[in-house]
């Protein structure tokens, strides 16, 4: 545990777990934390009993806690914040188990596919924030820097590697297909053979060893290679494609029971999150060095990697939020349909009905809902990054780095 002075928050609390597999999701019953005030509908604005919200540690939440903004916002509702490190386990099953134990209440920002996989396997979570369309470089196909591959056409006859159960596979196949290159699947031979490797660490090792020539990935999965110039991109996701407009969107989610009992805290989180990000990108990038220093310390990475994950256009720590509930629902429906139409082995066996998708997205946190908070880009012109700031949020145009 890393203590913080005068913040009432601990950064990076790691919860011990035994081996956790995705298959254990089935039948999990989400328990409420004992410190949470019970209610049949929604919690009062300021309950008499102090509540503690366990929130996933990430770039922005680390900064928000270190600056005191998370604590400030939650204190308005007689609540405290505890940040939980999940990345050290390297498994989405960890988040599911933490939810089940009551040791995690807010997860993300995560990829849409992971949340959907958890939901269809029995974890009763809801999405209460969704990001807008992503930059095409959110997912890329890359090669080693000295590779003879310089175009998508050069990939023909080569091997593509990565995880089959993930959004980067569909981002890659969609982009490659649009440029005349197909990838093997279960029923059809393509121009490229596919090697399925689970885990970014294992994939990176295989990539460096030449096990496959092209790698479909999120740049953050290989930040260490980027900052050392040991990787070169061949193509991003298809601009305007299904991945960019739907499948690549991020989200925040939480156990349904916890959100029903603590909707005020879910909204408080969004307020603090939005404030932090507007500060992060304000004043033409003047705060980025400080932000990287904080995240490097709290996430236990080098400052170069921390800065990469904050600045790189494909891996910026924030996306503006979707305000329209129907937009969020539509993006999920389109994403699942695309994957099933393309023979996804998981969602073909575990489809979600339209009603299940609509119930998965918590309407109360979108425009017109009781707990809506506007995190959209349209607030950029009038919002202030910090109280008393005269410059406003003048968002910096983030530079491409390490490519």
N, C-alpha and C positions, 0 to 999 in steps of 0.2 A: 504494500500500500504506500502511495506517495502522498504525503500530507500537504495541504495548502494552508498558508497562513491567512487567517481572518476571512476565509471563504465559506466555511461550513460544508466543504465538499472534498471528497477524496478522488484523485485522478488515478485511473488505471487499476481499480480493484479487480483482481483476478479471482474468479470463482473456480475452485477445483472440481473437475469432472472426471468420471470414468469414460471409457470409450463410448462415443455416441455415433449412431448411424442414422441416416435419413429414414430407414425403415422403421425406426422406433417412434416415428411421429404418430402412427396410427393409434387412435384411442387416447392420446394425451388429453388430460383435462387441465385447463389452465386454472391455477390457484391464485386467489387474491393475496397480496402481501398483508400480514397481520396488522401492519401499521396503517393500512388504508381505511378511511372511514367508509363504512358500508352504507349503501343507499339503494333504493329500489329504482330510482330513475337517474338523476344526476346529482353530483355533490353540490353542497351549498358553496357560495363564493369563498367564504373563509371558515372552514370547519374548525371546531375547537381543538381537535386532536391533530398534532403535527403529522404530516404524511411525508414519506420519502419516495422519490421517483428514481428508479434505477434506469439509467440511460446509456445506450451504447457509446463507447468512447470512439471518437473520430477526430478529424482535423478541426472542424468547426466547433464541436462541443468542447474540445480541449481548450480552444481559444476563448470560447464564451465563459468557461469556468474560471480560467486564469484571469480574465478581465473582470470577473465578478458579475457578469450580466445574467448568467443562468440563475445564480443564487438570488440576485435582486428581483428577477421576475417571479420566481417560485415563492419567495418570501411573502409576496402579496397575497398568497393563498395559504399561508402557514404551512409551507412545504419546503423540504430540503432536497438536494440533488446528490446522487451518487453515480459516478461514471464507471461503467463496467467494460473492461477490456475483453474482447472476444476474439480478436485477430490472432492471438498467440496459439489458438487451437486449430486454426485453419480449416474449420468445418462449419457449414451452415447448420448442421445438426446441433452444434453447440448453442446457437441462438434459440433453437426450438426447446432444448432442454432447460436453458435458463428461463425462458418464458414459463415453462411448466412448473419450475421450482418457485416462481415468484421472485427470482433474482434479476430479472430484466423486464422492464415495462415498455420502453420505447426502443425500437431497433431501426437502424439505418443511418445514413441513406444507403439503401441497398438496391440491387438490380431487381427488376420486376419478376424475372423468372424464378429467382430463389423464393420470393414471397409466395408466388403462386404454387410452387412445388410444396412448400410447407402447408399451405392452406388445403390443398386437395388431399393431403395425406392425414388430415384430421386435426391440425393445429388451428384452433379457432381464433384467428387474428383478423384485424381489419386494417385497411389502408386509410390513413387520415391526411396524407399529403402526397401529391404526385408532382414530379418535375415536368417541365415542358420538353419539347423536342430537343434532342442532344446534337452536339457537333458530330459530324461524320467520323472524326478521329476518336470518338469514344471507344470505337472498336476498329482494329486495323489488322492487316496481314503484313507481317514483317519478315525480313531475312537477315542473315548475318551481314555485317558491313562489307566484307570482301566477296560476297556472293556474285556470281555471274548473272543473277536474275535482276533485271532492271525494269521490267514491265510485267503487267499481268499476263501478257502473251507468253513470256518466258517461263511462266509457272507450269505450262502444259508439260505433262510427263513427269512432274515432280510430285513430292508428297507434302500434304498439308497436315499439320498437327495441332492439337488442342483438345479441349473437352467437348465431347458430343452433346452432353447434357448442359447446355448453356447458351446464352444469347450471342456470344461471339461467333459460334459456329454458324448461326443463321445470318449474322451480319456479314460474315465472310462469303458464304455461299451465295447470298443475294448479290453482293457487290461483284463477285467473280463472274457469276452467270450473266450479269448485265454487260460484262466486258468480254463475253465469249468463251469463258472457261467454266467447265462444270466439275463438280466434285463427286467422287463415288458415294453412293448411299446403299441401303440394304437391298435394293432391287435393280439398280442400274449402275453400270460402269461409267465413270466420268473421265475427264481429262487429267484429273489429279486423284491420287490415292489418299485416303484419309486415315490418320493414326489417332486413336482416341486415348488421351492421357489425362487423368484426373489429378488436379492439384497444380497450382502455378509453379511451385518449386520443382516438381518432377518434370513438368513441361519445359521449364527453363534449362534444366540439366540436359534433357534429351535434345533440345534445340542447339545448345552449345556443342554437343557431341556430334551433331550432324545427323541425328536420327530422322529428322524431317527437314525439308528445305524452307518451307513457309510455315509461319506460326500465326494462328488467329488468336488475338488476345486484346485485353484492355491494356493500354500503355502503363497504367499503374502496376500491373502485374510484373512488369520488367523495368521498373524505375531505375534500379541499379545499373541495368545495361544501358539505358538511355543516357544517364549522366556520365557514363564512361565511353559513350559513342560506340557501343558494341552491338548496335541493332540499327536496321534501316527499314523504313516503311516502303511497301510497294503500293498498297491501296488502302484507303479508309473505307468505312461503310458507305453504302450507296446514298449520295445526297438526295433527300426527299423520299428515300425508300422506307420500307416498313420498319426497319430497325431504328432509323433516325426519328421517325414520327410516332413510334409506338413502343417497340420492344426494348429500346435502349433507355427509356425513361427511368429515373430513380424514384424511390418512394420511402416514406416513413410508415411503419406499421406498429401495431401493439395488440396485445391480447384484447379481445372484444370485451371481456368482463371488466378488465382494468379501465378501459376507455369509458365504458358505461358508468363506472363509479367515479371516474376522475377526468371528465372531459375538460374541466377548467385547466388541469395540469397539461393535458395534451396541447391545448391552445397556448398556454404559457410557454411551452417549449418552442412552438412555432414563432412566437414573438421574439424570444431570445435568439433563436436561430437566425431570423431575418435581420435583426439588429447587428449581429456579429458579421454576417456576410456583407452587409452594406458598409460596415466599417472596413472589412477586409479589402474591398475593391474600391474604396474611396480615395480621394486625394491623389489620383494618378499613380497608385501603387506604393505610396509612401509607407504603408503599414505592412507590406509583404515580408520584409526582413524580420520584423518583430514576430509576425505570425509564424514564420518558418522556425524561428528559435523556440517558440512555445511548442509547436507540434513535434519538432525533432525530439525535444526532451520528453514529452508526455507519451509519444508513440514509439519512442526508442528507435529512431532512425537517424541517419545523418541529416545535417541541415540541407545538403544538396538534394537529397531525395525528398525531404519535406517541402522544399521550395518548388521542386518539379511538380509534386502532386497538387500544389496550390496554383501554380502558374500555367501549366500546360493546358492548351485549349481543349484537348480531349479529356482531361482529367481535372478540370476545375472543381473545387470543393462544393460548388453550389450550382444549382439550376433554378431559374425562376419557377415559381409554383403555378400549377394549373388552377384556375379559379372555377371552371365549369365542371360540375359533377358529370355531366353527360360526355364531356371530352375525355375525362379520366376513364370512365366506363368503356367508351368506344375504343380507346387505345388498347385496353386489355383484351377486348373481344377480337380486335383485328390481329393482335399479336398471337393469341392462341389459335385462331383460325389459320394463320399463315404457317405456324409450326405443325399443326395437324395435317394441313394440306401437303406439307413437305415431309411427311412421314416421321415426325418426332416420336421416338419410342416411348417416351414417358407420358406426354399429354394425350397421345392417341389412346392410351389405356386409361388415363385419368382425366377425361374432359370435364370442363365446368359448364354448367348451363348458364344461360343469360341471367336468370334470377340469382344464381349463386354469385356471379360476378357483380351484379348490382348490389347484393348484400355485403360483398367483400369491401366495397368502397363506401366509407362512412360519409353519408351526405351532409351530416351536420357541420363538417369542416370545409365545405365548399360554398361558393357564393349563394347567399340566401339562407344558409344554415345558421343555427344558433351559435356555433363556435367557430365561425369562419374568421380567419385573419388573412388579409391580402398580402401575399408574398410575391405578387406578380411584378413583372418588369414595369408596368405602367405606373407604379409608385415611385419609380426612379427619379422623376423630375421634381417631386415634392417632398420626398422623405429625407430625413437627416440622418447621417450615419451615427452621430453621437449628439447628445444634448449639447446645445451651444455651438455646434459646428456651423460655420458660416458658408462653407464651401459646398455643403450638401454631399450627395453620394457620388458625384462625378466618377463613374465607374471606369476603371482603367481598362484599356484594350490589352488584354493579356498576351504576352509574347509567346511564340512557339519556342520550345527549348529542347535541347538534347537530341535532335533528330538527325 
